[in-house]
Amino acid sequence: MSDLLSRTRAAVWHPCTQMKQLEAAPPLAIARGEGPWLIDPDGRRYLDAISSWWVNLFGHCNPRINAAITDQLGKIEHVMLAGATHEPVVSLSERLGRLTGLGHAFYGSDGASATEIALKMSAHYWRNAGQAEKNGFISLKNGYHGETVGALSVTDIALFKDTYAPLLRHTVQVPTPDARLAEPGESAEACAHRCADALEAHLAEHAATTAAFIVEPLVQGAAGMAMYHPIYLQRARELCTQYQVHLIADEIAVGFGRTGTMFACEQAAVRPDFICLSKGITGGYLPLSAVQTTDAVYAAFYGDATARGFLHSHSYTGNPLACRAALAVLDIFEQDDVIAANWLKSAEYTGILAEVAAHSRVRHFRHLGMIWAFDVADATPGFANRFHRAALAQGLFIRPIGNTVYVMPPYVTGADEMRGLADGILACLVNPAV
C-alpha cells in the first residue's frame, strides 16, 4: 500500500486537494468495493458514508449494474452521437422524459458540463427568439453548480471562485432561503417567502436582460447541506413564469431519490424549464450527465440554419456503456420500489442518529430523505481534515464541508451499518483532538 501512495503522490493530481497535505495525510488507498463498503489493500473496510462524492446509489460492484455493462460491452462500447444513434441512449432519453415531464435529453459527462449546457441553451434560446439581450443569469448565494468557467460564474463559493474571478462572467446572486439563516422567530417557510420576495424585486427590475435563474432544489450541497422550505421553489416557478425567465433545476446532487422523491422538484410540485442530472444517474459507475428541457425550448432551435442549432458537443456524448448503466439504475428503482423503501429507511435511520442530534457539539441537525447533516458549534480551523482522519480510524469514509458533517450513504446501507455509523460519529465528536 505504501508503494501505491508514493506513486499517487508522484503521478496523480487529486481534485479539490492541496497536494502538499498528502504528505501528512495520505489518501485512502482502495483495492475494491462491496455494497456500501470500501476495502483497502490490507482488507480493512470503510463505510462509504458519502457515496463517493454522492454518486453511488446501490453499492459498489452491484451485480445488476455490472451485468448490464458487461452485456453492453459485447454489443458496442461507443459511437459518436453526431450522425449516429443507438438503443441505450434512445431508451434512456425516453425513460427520463417520462420521469421528469421534459424531453429531448442532451448528454454531457458530468455535473458542471450539464450546467454549462443548460446556461448556453437558455441564452441561445432567447437569441433564437429575437431577444439576445436576455443573457444574464441569477443564482442563490452560497450556491454551487460546478467548476468549469460558465458553471463557476453562477457558483457562489469563494474558495472555488475567487482565484478565477477574472475569467468569469458577471452574474447576480440573490438571498438563499437556507433555514439556518432565518431571522430570530422566523420559520423556515417565512424565511423562504422573504427570500422569494428578494428574487421578485430583482426580476421586476432586470427580467428584460435575464435568461435564467438556476437553483439547487431544496438542498444546497456545497453550502453545507443547506436545506430550505419547498415554498421557495413554488414562488420561484411562479416568478420565472411571470417575468419570462427560465427556471433551471440543478438536480445533479439531489436527484435520483436523495431528498425522498425521485427529483427534489416533485416536493414543490414544480416543473422547471431545464433539469440538470448527473452523479447518481449511473449509480456511481460511469461519467454521464443529462439536460432536459421543454418542447418550446427545443422548437426554438429547430430549423434549416445550422447556426440556429445547439452546437455543443463532446466526444463521449451519450456513451452506450454509461447509458446502459443508467438504465440499470432506473430498473432497480422500479423493480425494488426504492423510493417507498427509502421513506421507511429515512425514518428509521433518523432515529438511529438521534443521539448524534442531541450531542452538545451539534447544531442544526437536519435531514431530508436520505441526507443527514449537522454543524459542529465549536469547530476550529482544520476541523474538516481532523474529523475525516478520526472517522477513518472508526472505519468511516466521511469528508465534512467546513464545520458541517453530513452523511448520504448508498441506499443499500442497512440498519446495523447505520448504527455503526452513528457510533463512529459520536466517537469523533467526543475525541478531544477533533
Buried (B, 14 or more C-beta within 10 A) or exposed (E): EEEBBEEBBEEEEEEEEEEEEBEEEBBBBBEEBEBBBBBBEEEBBBBBBBBBEBBBBBBBEBEBBEEBBEEBEEEBEBBEBEEEEBBBBEBBBEBBBEBBEBBBBBBBBBBBBBBBBBBBBBBBBBBBEEBEEBBBBBBBBBBBBBBBEBBBBBBBBEEBBEEEEEEBEEBEBBBBBBBBBBEEEBEBBBBBBBBBEBBBEBBEEBBEEBBBBBBBBBBBBBBBBBBBBBBBBBBBBBBBEEBBBBBBBBBBBBBBBBBBBBBBBBBBEBBBBBBBBBBBBBBBBBBBBBBBBBEEBBEBBEEEEEEBEBEBEEEBBBBBBBBBBBBBBBBBBEEBEBBEEBBEBBEEBBEBBEEBBEBEBBBBBBBBBBBBBBBBEEBEEEBBBBBBBBBBEBBBBBBBBBBBBBBBBBBBBEEEBBEBBBBBBBBBBEBEEB
